[in-house]
Amino acid sequence: MIRVSRFNGTSFVINCEWIETLESTPDTVITLVNGKKYVVKESVDDIIDSVVEFKRRAGFINRLINPLSENDDK
């Protein structure tokens, strides 16, 4: 779950596993897999960062990706 803000100042949490698309139109529009859309204050990059941080805390992401072509597990 990530916290996002409406333009009227209220905030709510959204299940980031249900996000299908993020658009900057220029307002950020979150579309869920069920077709529901939300317009929020946060930028697309901020939402992506929030999703990555949530997944890291939840244990879905537990190691850094090796940018080198060599395998560091050898």
N, CA, C and O atoms as a Tinker XYZ file with bonds, in Angstrom:
   296  protein
     1  N      0.846000   -1.175000    0.000000    73     2
     2  CA     0.000000    0.000000    0.000000    64     1     3
     3  C      0.894000    1.242000    0.000000    63     2     4     5
     4  O      1.905000    1.298000    0.700000    81     3
     5  N      0.502000    2.226000   -0.794000    73     3     6
     6  CA     1.219000    3.491000   -0.820000    64     5     7
     7  C      0.231000    4.622000   -0.561000    63     6     8     9
     8  O     -0.952000    4.510000   -0.885000    81     7
     9  N      0.724000    5.711000    0.026000    73     7    10
    10  CA    -0.120000    6.866000    0.317000    64     9    11
    11  C      0.020000    7.871000   -0.820000    63    10    12    13
    12  O      1.131000    8.197000   -1.240000    81    11
    13  N     -1.124000    8.362000   -1.316000    73    11    14
    14  CA    -1.161000    9.385000   -2.357000    64    13    15
    15  C     -2.125000   10.487000   -1.922000    63    14    16    17
    16  O     -2.919000   10.301000   -1.000000    81    15
    17  N     -2.046000   11.642000   -2.596000    73    15    18
    18  CA    -2.844000   12.806000   -2.208000    64    17    19
    19  C     -3.723000   13.281000   -3.348000    63    18    20    21
    20  O     -3.306000   13.329000   -4.505000    81    19
    21  N     -4.951000   13.631000   -2.990000    73    19    22
    22  CA    -5.856000   14.269000   -3.940000    64    21    23
    23  C     -5.526000   15.764000   -3.999000    63    22    24    25
    24  O     -4.814000   16.275000   -3.134000    81    23
    25  N     -6.027000   16.446000   -4.986000    73    23    26
    26  CA    -5.774000   17.878000   -5.111000    64    25    27
    27  C     -6.542000   18.696000   -4.073000    63    26    28    29
    28  O     -6.207000   19.860000   -3.852000    81    27
    29  N     -7.556000   18.126000   -3.434000    73    27    30
    30  CA    -8.286000   18.846000   -2.390000    64    29    31
    31  C     -7.588000   18.745000   -1.034000    63    30    32    33
    32  O     -8.096000   19.263000   -0.039000    81    31
    33  N     -6.428000   18.081000   -0.984000    73    31    34
    34  CA    -5.646000   18.006000    0.246000    64    33    35
    35  C     -5.821000   16.721000    1.027000    63    34    36    37
    36  O     -5.037000   16.459000    1.939000    81    35
    37  N     -6.804000   15.917000    0.713000    73    35    38
    38  CA    -6.977000   14.661000    1.425000    64    37    39
    39  C     -6.035000   13.604000    0.846000    63    38    40    41
    40  O     -5.613000   13.685000   -0.307000    81    39
    41  N     -5.727000   12.639000    1.658000    73    39    42
    42  CA    -4.857000   11.563000    1.180000    64    41    43
    43  C     -5.550000   10.222000    1.387000    63    42    44    45
    44  O     -6.481000   10.095000    2.181000    81    43
    45  N     -5.069000    9.235000    0.653000    73    43    46
    46  CA    -5.609000    7.884000    0.786000    64    45    47
    47  C     -4.508000    6.904000    0.400000    63    46    48    49
    48  O     -3.493000    7.288000   -0.182000    81    47
    49  N     -4.720000    5.648000    0.727000    73    47    50
    50  CA    -3.736000    4.624000    0.375000    64    49    51
    51  C     -4.307000    3.768000   -0.744000    63    50    52    53
    52  O     -5.514000    3.551000   -0.843000    81    51
    53  N     -3.412000    3.300000   -1.566000    73    51    54
    54  CA    -3.816000    2.512000   -2.727000    64    53    55
    55  C     -2.963000    1.254000   -2.765000    63    54    56    57
    56  O     -1.777000    1.289000   -2.438000    81    55
    57  N     -3.560000    0.164000   -3.158000    73    55    58
    58  CA    -2.841000   -1.099000   -3.285000    64    57    59
    59  C     -1.982000   -1.022000   -4.548000    63    58    60    61
    60  O     -2.505000   -1.057000   -5.662000    81    59
    61  N     -0.675000   -0.919000   -4.372000    73    59    62
    62  CA     0.217000   -0.724000   -5.529000    64    61    63
    63  C      0.281000   -1.964000   -6.420000    63    62    64    65
    64  O      0.747000   -1.873000   -7.556000    81    63
    65  N     -0.170000   -3.107000   -5.938000    73    63    66
    66  CA    -0.199000   -4.303000   -6.772000    64    65    67
    67  C     -1.298000   -4.211000   -7.837000    63    66    68    69
    68  O     -1.286000   -4.968000   -8.808000    81    67
    69  N     -2.237000   -3.294000   -7.658000    73    67    70
    70  CA    -3.347000   -3.154000   -8.600000    64    69    71
    71  C     -3.087000   -2.090000   -9.662000    63    70    72    73
    72  O     -3.912000   -1.896000  -10.554000    81    71
    73  N     -1.945000   -1.397000   -9.576000    73    71    74
    74  CA    -1.657000   -0.340000  -10.548000    64    73    75
    75  C     -1.328000   -0.974000  -11.893000    63    74    76    77
    76  O     -0.443000   -1.823000  -11.998000    81    75
    77  N     -2.060000   -0.543000  -12.918000    73    75    78
    78  CA    -1.794000   -1.011000  -14.276000    64    77    79
    79  C     -0.953000    0.007000  -15.033000    63    78    80    81
    80  O      0.031000   -0.358000  -15.677000    81    79
    81  N     -1.337000    1.301000  -14.960000    73    79    82
    82  CA    -0.573000    2.337000  -15.647000    64    81    83
    83  C     -0.490000    3.592000  -14.801000    63    82    84    85
    84  O     -1.348000    3.854000  -13.957000    81    83
    85  N      0.565000    4.366000  -15.044000    73    83    86
    86  CA     0.740000    5.707000  -14.494000    64    85    87
    87  C      0.935000    6.632000  -15.677000    63    86    88    89
    88  O      1.724000    6.340000  -16.576000    81    87
    89  N      0.213000    7.755000  -15.683000    73    87    90
    90  CA     0.332000    8.722000  -16.776000    64    89    91
    91  C      0.541000   10.117000  -16.203000    63    90    92    93
    92  O      0.007000   10.455000  -15.147000    81    91
    93  N      1.317000   10.914000  -16.907000    73    91    94
    94  CA     1.490000   12.314000  -16.567000    64    93    95
    95  C      0.826000   13.117000  -17.678000    63    94    96    97
    96  O      1.336000   13.163000  -18.797000    81    95
    97  N     -0.324000   13.760000  -17.376000    73    95    98
    98  CA    -1.145000   14.342000  -18.451000    64    97    99
    99  C     -1.447000   15.828000  -18.355000    63    98   100   101
   100  O     -2.423000   16.151000  -19.032000    81    99
   101  N     -0.890000   16.767000  -17.721000    73    99   102
   102  CA     0.284000   16.756000  -16.865000    64   101   103
   103  C      0.006000   16.286000  -15.442000    63   102   104   105
   104  O      0.944000   15.954000  -14.717000    81   103
   105  N     -1.284000   16.248000  -15.014000    73   103   106
   106  CA    -1.560000   15.674000  -13.691000    64   105   107
   107  C     -1.303000   14.177000  -13.753000    63   106   108   109
   108  O     -1.423000   13.562000  -14.813000    81   107
   109  N     -0.952000   13.601000  -12.629000    73   107   110
   110  CA    -0.668000   12.172000  -12.589000    64   109   111
   111  C     -1.978000   11.398000  -12.471000    63   110   112   113
   112  O     -2.781000   11.647000  -11.572000    81   111
   113  N     -2.179000   10.463000  -13.384000    73   111   114
   114  CA    -3.370000    9.621000  -13.389000    64   113   115
   115  C     -2.922000    8.182000  -13.141000    63   114   116   117
   116  O     -2.103000    7.638000  -13.881000    81   115
   117  N     -3.472000    7.577000  -12.088000    73   115   118
   118  CA    -3.218000    6.176000  -11.770000    64   117   119
   119  C     -4.406000    5.381000  -12.276000    63   118   120   121
   120  O     -5.547000    5.666000  -11.911000    81   119
   121  N     -4.148000    4.387000  -13.112000    73   119   122
   122  CA    -5.215000    3.492000  -13.572000    64   121   123
   123  C     -4.972000    2.119000  -12.975000    63   122   124   125
   124  O     -3.883000    1.557000  -13.098000    81   123
   125  N     -5.998000    1.585000  -12.326000    73   123   126
   126  CA    -5.906000    0.259000  -11.728000    64   125   127
   127  C     -6.327000   -0.802000  -12.732000    63   126   128   129
   128  O     -6.907000   -0.486000  -13.770000    81   127
   129  N     -6.036000   -2.059000  -12.425000    73   127   130
   130  CA    -6.373000   -3.153000  -13.331000    64   129   131
   131  C     -7.880000   -3.302000  -13.533000    63   130   132   133
   132  O     -8.310000   -3.884000  -14.529000    81   131
   133  N     -8.685000   -2.787000  -12.608000    73   131   134
   134  CA   -10.140000   -2.862000  -12.755000    64   133   135
   135  C    -10.711000   -1.669000  -13.523000    63   134   136   137
   136  O    -11.928000   -1.554000  -13.666000    81   135
   137  N     -9.832000   -0.768000  -14.027000    73   135   138
   138  CA   -10.258000    0.373000  -14.817000    64   137   139
   139  C    -10.483000    1.649000  -14.024000    63   138   140   141
   140  O    -10.636000    2.717000  -14.616000    81   139
   141  N    -10.507000    1.564000  -12.696000    73   139   142
   142  CA   -10.695000    2.742000  -11.849000    64   141   143
   143  C     -9.506000    3.673000  -12.007000    63   142   144   145
   144  O     -8.360000    3.223000  -12.039000    81   143
   145  N     -9.777000    4.994000  -12.108000    73   143   146
   146  CA    -8.715000    5.984000  -12.289000    64   145   147
   147  C     -8.708000    6.963000  -11.130000    63   146   148   149
   148  O     -9.759000    7.331000  -10.605000    81   147
   149  N     -7.499000    7.384000  -10.734000    73   147   150
   150  CA    -7.322000    8.379000   -9.689000    64   149   151
   151  C     -6.368000    9.452000  -10.203000    63   150   152   153
   152  O     -5.332000    9.139000  -10.790000    81   151
   153  N     -6.719000   10.722000   -9.982000    73   151   154
   154  CA    -5.826000   11.833000  -10.292000    64   153   155
   155  C     -5.218000   12.267000   -8.970000    63   154   156   157
   156  O     -5.942000   12.568000   -8.021000    81   155
   157  N     -3.879000   12.302000   -8.900000    73   155   158
   158  CA    -3.190000   12.583000   -7.645000    64   157   159
   159  C     -2.135000   13.668000   -7.836000    63   158   160   161
   160  O     -1.734000   13.975000   -8.958000    81   159
   161  N     -1.690000   14.245000   -6.707000    73   159   162
   162  CA    -0.684000   15.312000   -6.723000    64   161   163
   163  C      0.720000   14.800000   -7.012000    63   162   164   165
   164  O      1.514000   15.498000   -7.643000    81   163
   165  N      1.033000   13.604000   -6.566000    73   163   166
   166  CA     2.390000   13.084000   -6.678000    64   165   167
   167  C      2.779000   12.883000   -8.144000    63   166   168   169
   168  O      1.929000   12.607000   -8.990000    81   167
   169  N      4.062000   13.025000   -8.427000    73   167   170
   170  CA     4.557000   12.783000   -9.785000    64   169   171
   171  C      4.654000   11.279000  -10.034000    63   170   172   173
   172  O      4.635000   10.479000   -9.098000    81   171
   173  N      4.756000   10.913000  -11.296000    73   171   174
   174  CA     4.930000    9.504000  -11.658000    64   173   175
   175  C      6.182000    8.951000  -10.979000    63   174   176   177
   176  O      6.153000    7.848000  -10.434000    81   175
   177  N      7.278000    9.707000  -11.006000    73   175   178
   178  CA     8.525000    9.241000  -10.376000    64   177   179
   179  C      8.366000    9.046000   -8.876000    63   178   180   181
   180  O      8.910000    8.091000   -8.321000    81   179
   181  N      7.626000    9.938000   -8.204000    73   179   182
   182  CA     7.386000    9.788000   -6.761000    64   181   183
   183  C      6.588000    8.521000   -6.473000    63   182   184   185
   184  O      6.863000    7.822000   -5.498000    81   183
   185  N      5.606000    8.224000   -7.311000    73   183   186
   186  CA     4.804000    7.015000   -7.117000    64   185   187
   187  C      5.657000    5.774000   -7.336000    63   186   188   189
   188  O      5.564000    4.814000   -6.571000    81   187
   189  N      6.484000    5.788000   -8.372000    73   187   190
   190  CA     7.382000    4.650000   -8.613000    64   189   191
   191  C      8.305000    4.452000   -7.421000    63   190   192   193
   192  O      8.503000    3.322000   -6.975000    81   191
   193  N      8.873000    5.536000   -6.896000    73   191   194
   194  CA     9.741000    5.432000   -5.718000    64   193   195
   195  C      8.983000    4.854000   -4.524000    63   194   196   197
   196  O      9.527000    4.039000   -3.779000    81   195
   197  N      7.735000    5.273000   -4.340000    73   195   198
   198  CA     6.925000    4.752000   -3.227000    64   197   199
   199  C      6.654000    3.262000   -3.390000    63   198   200   201
   200  O      6.697000    2.515000   -2.413000    81   199
   201  N      6.380000    2.828000   -4.602000    73   199   202
   202  CA     6.127000    1.408000   -4.858000    64   201   203
   203  C      7.384000    0.591000   -4.597000    63   202   204   205
   204  O      7.319000   -0.466000   -3.970000    81   203
   205  N      8.521000    1.071000   -5.069000    73   203   206
   206  CA     9.788000    0.358000   -4.842000    64   205   207
   207  C     10.084000    0.278000   -3.349000    63   206   208   209
   208  O     10.492000   -0.772000   -2.854000    81   207
   209  N      9.883000    1.376000   -2.632000    73   207   210
   210  CA    10.132000    1.371000   -1.187000    64   209   211
   211  C      9.171000    0.420000   -0.467000    63   210   212   213
   212  O      9.589000   -0.301000    0.438000    81   211
   213  N      7.897000    0.407000   -0.852000    73   211   214
   214  CA     6.942000   -0.520000   -0.250000    64   213   215
   215  C      7.379000   -1.962000   -0.478000    63   214   216   217
   216  O      7.371000   -2.770000    0.451000    81   215
   217  N      7.758000   -2.285000   -1.707000    73   215   218
   218  CA     8.169000   -3.657000   -2.024000    64   217   219
   219  C      9.450000   -4.029000   -1.293000    63   218   220   221
   220  O      9.618000   -5.178000   -0.884000    81   219
   221  N     10.346000   -3.078000   -1.127000    73   219   222
   222  CA    11.575000   -3.335000   -0.363000    64   221   223
   223  C     11.232000   -3.650000    1.097000    63   222   224   225
   224  O     11.744000   -4.613000    1.669000    81   223
   225  N     10.361000   -2.829000    1.693000    73   223   226
   226  CA     9.968000   -3.054000    3.089000    64   225   227
   227  C      9.228000   -4.362000    3.254000    63   226   228   229
   228  O      9.381000   -5.037000    4.273000    81   227
   229  N      8.425000   -4.733000    2.263000    73   227   230
   230  CA     7.634000   -5.961000    2.340000    64   229   231
   231  C      8.456000   -7.204000    2.017000    63   230   232   233
   232  O      7.976000   -8.326000    2.180000    81   231
   233  N      9.689000   -7.010000    1.561000    73   231   234
   234  CA    10.561000   -8.140000    1.285000    64   233   235
   235  C     10.497000   -8.645000   -0.143000    63   234   236   237
   236  O     11.110000   -9.661000   -0.472000    81   235
   237  N      9.761000   -7.946000   -0.996000    73   235   238
   238  CA     9.697000   -8.367000   -2.398000    64   237   239
   239  C     10.985000   -8.030000   -3.133000    63   238   240   241
   240  O     11.359000   -8.714000   -4.086000    81   239
   241  N     11.660000   -6.977000   -2.691000    73   239   242
   242  CA    12.945000   -6.585000   -3.268000    64   241   243
   243  C     13.958000   -6.688000   -2.139000    63   242   244   245
   244  O     13.901000   -5.910000   -1.186000    81   243
   245  N     14.883000   -7.634000   -2.232000    73   243   246
   246  CA    15.791000   -7.825000   -1.110000    64   245   247
   247  C     17.262000   -7.731000   -1.488000    63   246   248   249
   248  O     18.129000   -7.983000   -0.652000    81   247
   249  N     17.555000   -7.376000   -2.721000    73   247   250
   250  CA    18.949000   -7.168000   -3.082000    64   249   251
   251  C     19.033000   -6.213000   -4.254000    63   250   252   253
   252  O     18.085000   -6.054000   -5.024000    81   251
   253  N     20.174000   -5.588000   -4.370000    73   251   254
   254  CA    20.393000   -4.659000   -5.467000    64   253   255
   255  C     20.667000   -5.426000   -6.751000    63   254   256   257
   256  O     21.224000   -6.524000   -6.716000    81   255
   257  N     20.290000   -4.871000   -7.847000    73   255   258
   258  CA    20.567000   -5.475000   -9.146000    64   257   259
   259  C     21.996000   -5.136000   -9.537000    63   258   260   261
   260  O     22.410000   -3.980000   -9.456000    81   259
   261  N     22.750000   -6.143000   -9.962000    73   259   262
   262  CA    24.129000   -5.949000  -10.375000    64   261   263
   263  C     24.139000   -5.359000  -11.790000    63   262   264   265
   264  O     23.708000   -6.016000  -12.737000    81   263
   265  N     24.633000   -4.108000  -11.935000    73   263   266
   266  CA    24.627000   -3.499000  -13.266000    64   265   267
   267  C     25.726000   -4.032000  -14.178000    63   266   268   269
   268  O     25.741000   -3.731000  -15.371000    81   267
   269  N     26.632000   -4.811000  -13.635000    73   267   270
   270  CA    27.726000   -5.358000  -14.428000    64   269   271
   271  C     27.266000   -6.606000  -15.163000    63   270   272   273
   272  O     26.324000   -7.277000  -14.741000    81   271
   273  N     27.933000   -6.910000  -16.257000    73   271   274
   274  CA    27.548000   -8.101000  -17.026000    64   273   275
   275  C     28.030000   -9.385000  -16.366000    63   274   276   277
   276  O     27.564000  -10.473000  -16.705000    81   275
   277  N     28.958000   -9.263000  -15.426000    73   275   278
   278  CA    29.457000  -10.452000  -14.721000    64   277   279
   279  C     28.520000  -10.829000  -13.580000    63   278   280   281
   280  O     27.884000   -9.962000  -12.980000    81   279
   281  N     28.438000  -12.094000  -13.288000    73   279   282
   282  CA    27.621000  -12.580000  -12.185000    64   281   283
   283  C     28.454000  -12.485000  -10.912000    63   282   284   285
   284  O     29.530000  -13.078000  -10.838000    81   283
   285  N     27.975000  -11.749000   -9.905000    73   283   286
   286  CA    28.735000  -11.583000   -8.667000    64   285   287
   287  C     28.541000  -12.740000   -7.699000    63   286   288   289
   288  O     29.115000  -12.724000   -6.610000    81   287
   289  N     27.742000  -13.751000   -8.067000    73   287   290
   290  CA    27.498000  -14.897000   -7.196000    64   289   291
   291  C     28.508000  -16.011000   -7.396000    63   290   292   293
   292  O     28.432000  -17.042000   -6.727000    81   291
   293  N     29.447000  -15.822000   -8.299000    73   291   294
   294  CA    30.426000  -16.880000   -8.587000    64   293   295
   295  C     31.385000  -17.054000   -7.433000    63   294   296
   296  O     32.279000  -17.899000   -7.495000    81   295
